[in-house]
Amino acid sequence: MTTSKKDLHFNSSTFINKLIDRDKVAVGAIVQQYTNQLAKAAYGMGISDSDADELVQATWVTFFEKISSFEQRSHIRTFLFGIFYNKRRELARERKRHTSESPFEDVMADQFNQQGEWINPPQAPEKMLQATETMEIIQHCLELIPENQRMAFYLREVEGENSDEICNILDISITNLGVLIYRAKNQLRNCIERTSNQ
């Protein structure tokens, strides 16, 4: 049984049944839809990259183990994030219990699995350098735009605040907010393009 895009109503019984049956399109769609949101939530809690990846993976494993018990009384996202928050608590408890005497063991446990393989292989130096340079360009360009535009942009694009909340925080009108964000995006794009081409 194949799944088409129109069948991807995440909360429908049909979609849930496809997840239970491990339909590749349905599984791929939900993983694609929510993995970044889970990772952002983990980073927002101050979780390290490796722990965030582990937490997201554990969340998905449990989600697919428990999907057949999902009763559809809430949205599937609520079910998924409930698992995520429970896994986060488990991770915190596990980290508290697991206090090793040797710092070397801690480093090794964080970097390698029980078979001695990398948990998260290090990035290639070229990629790390490129990512660092890109972040430096973005940071430089953000510093060049006016404070009110930078704050409006940050609150909307980074913090994900809604327009009313941003207007209250910055004490501006909704029209002014639109202008600030538009100008910030244009200035950032122009600056990034200029700086990248140098």
Secondary structure by P-SEA (a helix, b strand, c coil): ccccccccccccaaaaaaaaaccaaaaaaaaaacaaaaaaaaaaacccaaaaaaaaaaaaaaaaaccccccccccaaaaaaaaaaaaaaaaaaaaaacccccaaaaaaaaccccccccccccccaaaaaaaaaaaaaaaaaaaaccaaaaaaaaacccccccaaaaaaaacccaaaaaaaaaaaaaaaaaaaaaaaac
